[in-house]
Amino acid sequence: MKHRITVISMFLGLYVGYVLLMSQIVVLASSTSNFTQVIGTGTLAIDIVNASYVTVASPAVAMSAKTFNFVCQTSTGTLGTASQMIYVFNPDVADAGWTASLAGSATTAVWDSAGTDYDFNDPTGSGCTDGVDTDVLGGQMTVDASGGTLAVGQCAACVITNVTKGSSGSYNEATTDSITVLAGAAGSDDIGDWTLIGVAISQKIPTEQPPAADYNINMVLSIVAL
Amino acid sequence: MRIFKIGSFFLFAFFWSIFLSSQLSPVYAIEYGGIGGRPAYPRVDEPRSESIIIHNILVGEVIQDGITIINNTTFKKTLLIYATDDTPSTDGGYACKQLSEPKVKVGTWITLEKSEVTLNPGTSELVKFVINVPAVLDVGEHNGCLVVQEKLEASQAAGVNLSLRTALRILLTVPGDVIRLLELTSFEVIDRSATTILLKPMVTNKGNISVDATINVNVTNSITREIITYGGGYSVLTNNPLVINFEFFKPLFGGFFYTQAIVSYNNGQTDNQIFSDIITFFVWPQLLGWVYIILIILPIVLFIIFLIYKKKRKKNQKVVRKKRPRYKIIK
């Protein structure tokens, strides 16, 4: 009797397990099996992603806070962090290479605030004073990707060979409007993805720049297939 | 007893279902899909037309072409499509002017059928455009861009706010007296950090057309004769010297190295090679290398010291023996 109860229990257990399993399968049975698969066309892309390669909704770089001063100051920040990585994705659409670069949303862009603005592309006085550009503001931004950390993304078989980080460069209106952060040569992986973190950003803040908590500037990170 | 049996039944059912589920549940890989575009009409005779808009043009010609706009994200997106002029980026990079900037060159030749599209996730749309080549034009290369950028309100949050965009180069060439001439302007070896040395060749295009070149940097270890080669194929643009930062990672035990940059290209008639001067540089061992060196050398040094000490002691014993007065013990 005991043995029979145990066998029945086992059978019921198997049956309930089977029912639970079936409840998770959403494919409906039919007399013929029809498998469908769509693989969409890929595109060269640049993005800011988190550690799980999910796009960051509003990517930004926070610069170090400064206090009001009578001398020109340098504020620093980092483009590309563990939670906001620069991500390049090439699904075999830029075999001759690509360039990723950072530029202002306009050559006339400025660090905007409700009060007095300052510039990002005026080299006059080592970036501390106003020069002969289109505005009357001083200030200069420098981008240095050479000290950053370049790594392969999700593609396990890919390498970083022939993908190089850009040199340090400072914006200068109408002369240097775009700074290269990463470049893939023709010899880089045709199918690959890469991440870059630790791009150093520094900004010269002119003397006696009024205190404000809302200084902001819009920059554009672009990738071009060559 | 009955409670035990009912409990064991449910436990068995629970673990059995979990086991089966784990064996058969679909596993999802993390996927990435961006926004962008690719040429709609690639040509067999021009492999680069798979990636960029490339044509040989004649003055006054009108060319019909198209771009496939792609949204591979999981969200519905409204994308802007616009043509711009090119602009040099640092290190000889290729970049595109911003939407806000005036167009004066190739950007003005392009007329797009649409300036924006709204795409559902995982969909694409063909946008046709026309290239109106001016009646008067110099021989050589004319560059521009077709840009795809998400339509978003500019953020006003404090700090640097980033927008992202993808572009295709527009490469239009007017046939004629094309000059392909490269110059290896400089080659520098820079001690970048505690772990890396930058090998930095600069190549200038003195011609009127972009030149595809092979740029290599060889580093030879003067003791082991091992050669490391960096480099590959690069496109050298006109009026924008190409600078490449090859990273040489300092070896653990350091050493003497010599390096040379080599540029190889075809000028349309012959294959050419340009060699830089050979630069010799020394790399100190790294901290861990020093530790290894000390760990290897220390026992040898200690052994030598021990041998010297032993020899000296033996010598001293001989001297002492020699100096010892001879006497007899008289019983």
Interface residues (C-beta under 8 A of the other chain):
Chain A: I5 T6 S9 M10 L12 G13 L14 V16 G17 Y18 L20 L21 Q24 I25 V38 G40 T41 G42 T43 L44 A45 I46 D47 I48 V49 S52 Y53 V54 T55 S58 P59 A60 V61 A62 M63 G77 L79 Y87 F89 V93 A94 D95 A96 G97 T99 S101 A103 G104 S105 A106 T107 D112 S146 G147 G153 Q154 T161 N162 T164 K165 G166 S167 G169 T176 D177 S178 I179 T180 A183 A185 A186 G187 S188 D193 I201 A213 D214 Y215 N216 I217 N218 M219 V220 L221 S222 I223 V224 A225 L226
Chain B: K5 S8 F9 F10 F12 A13 W16 S17 F19 L20 S21 L24 S25 I30 Y32 G33 G34 I35 G36 G37 R38 P47 R48 E50 S51 I52 T68 I70 N72 T73 T87 P88 S89 T90 D91 G92 G93 Y94 A95 C96 K97 Q98 S100 E101 G122 T123 S124 C145 V147 A154 S155 Q156 A157 A158 G159 V160 N161 L162 S163 L164 R165 T166 A167 L168 R169 R192 S193 L198 K200 D212 G231 G232 G233 Y234 S235 V243 I244 N245 F246 E247
